[in-house]
């Protein structure tokens, strides 16, 4: 009597009994369905176990701009460096292609990418170190505080005093610890007396986190220090001439984890006073020390942006493949 003969049976599938549509094609060992949405499954890269990508995130839609490999970034207000369409050639080989990027003040820009991608070549462009390589040629525009660094009237020696460089392998001078730091201020005329020079040496070693370790042996050879101490001595030597920018080419690659942690802490302190550009093969290090990250691939700048965004939501497929360990 209460039946409704025209009523159709409920055809809504029971979620408890019907598997997801993609369950049959899901790779073995991966989570799918509600468990993937609520679980903590992550793709982990490197020895640090940095969580870089949620396992269920779909690749970002590629716009026409990102499909061409053009980087997407918000404009940097009052940048210290402005690079536009920079190309570098070593003889007939092109090492960089149309790189356009800005370096902000008082922040760290990390350049990452596989070996041979052009990140160190780009770093050497910023203080014209490529000029010393026979057959090297740089085109495009690189401006420091609005002035083209390739201006014929610009003194390259003074340019390199404004842009300090810390290399992959510590390279202290074969002089005393004191003379390693005092050498730059002395030849640039930054100290008028021995007292001023002493103050510069003390301040530079203190800022480099080395003063307490060497204050009683300043006359000892700088080459007698440990690897981590030598690298901090090189950083002290760099900041002694009061640069505007510090370039670092894999400064921790030859150091142990404890020395690396000290250098990273120092970078974080120095960025309050300097713009820093660091080249690193360690994505964990880039995530720890930088505010912006640039990804290079085969001589092209693929993507640049805030470090958190680049590592968690890359806009280009090549960037995503690199930081998730698919190649590199």
C-alpha positions, 0 to 999 in steps of 0.5 A, spaced: 500 500 500 505 504 501 509 502 495 511 507 490 511 503 483 514 508 479 520 510 484 527 508 481 532 504 485 538 508 488 543 507 483 548 511 487 554 507 488 557 505 495 563 508 496 565 503 501 564 497 496 566 501 489 574 502 488 576 509 485 576 509 477 584 510 477 585 504 482 587 499 477 592 504 474 595 506 480 602 504 481 604 499 486 606 502 493 602 508 492 596 511 496 590 512 492 583 514 494 581 518 501 587 515 504 592 519 499 588 525 501 588 525 508 595 521 509 602 524 510 605 520 503 610 525 500 615 524 495 622 525 499 628 527 496 636 527 498 638 525 505 635 530 509 628 528 507 625 534 505 618 534 503 617 537 497 611 535 493 604 532 496 603 525 492 597 527 490 598 534 487 596 534 480 602 538 475 600 545 474 597 547 468 602 550 463 601 557 460 604 559 454 609 563 457 611 557 462 611 552 456 616 556 452 621 556 458 620 563 460 621 564 468 615 567 472 616 572 477 614 578 481 618 584 480 623 586 485 623 593 488 629 596 487 634 590 485 641 591 486 642 587 480 638 587 473 640 582 468 636 582 461 637 577 455 644 575 458 648 570 453 655 567 454 659 564 449 665 560 450 668 560 443 662 557 438 659 554 444 653 558 448 653 556 455 647 561 457 641 563 453 637 569 454 637 570 462 633 575 465 633 576 472 633 581 478 637 580 485 634 583 491 637 587 496 638 584 503 636 577 501 639 570 498 638 568 491 640 560 490 641 558 483 640 550 482 640 545 477 644 539 474 651 540 473 653 544 466 646 548 466 650 554 467 649 557 474 656 558 475 657 561 469 651 566 470 655 567 477 661 569 474 658 574 469 656 578 475 663 580 477 666 579 470 670 574 471 668 571 465 673 576 462 679 572 464 677 566 460 680 566 453 674 566 448 669 568 452 664 573 450 658 576 454 652 579 451 646 582 454 645 587 459 647 587 467 646 593 471 649 594 478 645 599 481 642 602 475 649 602 471 651 597 466 657 593 469 660 593 462 661 600 461 667 602 458 669 607 463 667 602 469 674 600 473 673 592 473 678 592 480 673 597 483 667 593 481 670 586 484 671 590 490 663 591 490 662 584 489 665 579 493 667 572 491 667 566 495 669 560 491 668 552 492 674 550 495 677 555 500 683 559 498 686 563 503 693 567 501 699 564 503 700 569 509 698 570 516 690 570 518 691 577 520 694 579 513 689 575 509 683 579 512 688 586 512 690 585 505 684 588 501 683 594 506 690 595 505 690 595 497 684 599 497 686 604 502 680 603 507 684 604 513 688 610 514 692 607 520 694 601 523 689 602 529 683 602 523 686 596 520 686 592 526 679 594 527 677 592 520 680 585 521 677 584 528 670 586 525 671 582 519 673 575 523 667 577 528 662 577 523 665 571 520 664 567 526 672 566 527 674 571 531 674 567 538 677 561 534 683 565 532 684 571 536 690 568 540 694 566 533 693 572 528 700 571 526 699 563 524 698 561 517 691 562 514 693 555 510 694 552 517 686 552 519 681 547 518 677 547 511 671 550 515 675 555 518 679 557 512 672 558 508 670 562 514 677 566 513 675 567 506 668 570 507 672 575 512 677 577 507 671 578 502 667 582 507 673 586 509 672 591 503 665 592 504 662 589 498 655 590 496 654 583 494 657 576 495 657 571 490 658 564 493 660 558 488 658 552 492 661 554 498 660 548 502 661 542 497 668 541 500 666 541 508 663 536 513 656 537 516 658 541 522 662 546 518 656 547 513 651 548 518 656 554 521 657 557 514 649 557 513 648 560 519 653 565 517 649 566 510 643 568 514 646 573 518 650 576 512 644 577 508 641 582 513 647 587 510 648 584 503 645 581 497 648 574 496 647 569 490 649 562 492 650 556 487 649 550 490 647 542 488 644 541 495 636 543 494 636 542 502 641 548 503 637 552 498 631 551 501 634 553 508 638 559 506 635 562 500 629 567 500 628 566 492 631 560 488 632 560 480 632 553 476 637 553 470 637 547 465 641 547 459 643 554 459 636 557 460 633 560 466 627 556 467 624 558 473 625 563 479 621 565 484 620 565 492 623 559 495 617 556 498 613 557 492 618 554 487 619 547 492 612 546 493 609 548 487 613 549 481 610 552 475 614 548 470 615 541 469 622 541 468 623 544 475 618 539 478 622 533 475 629 536 478 626 537 485 623 531 486 629 527 483 627 525 477 633 527 474 639 531 476 
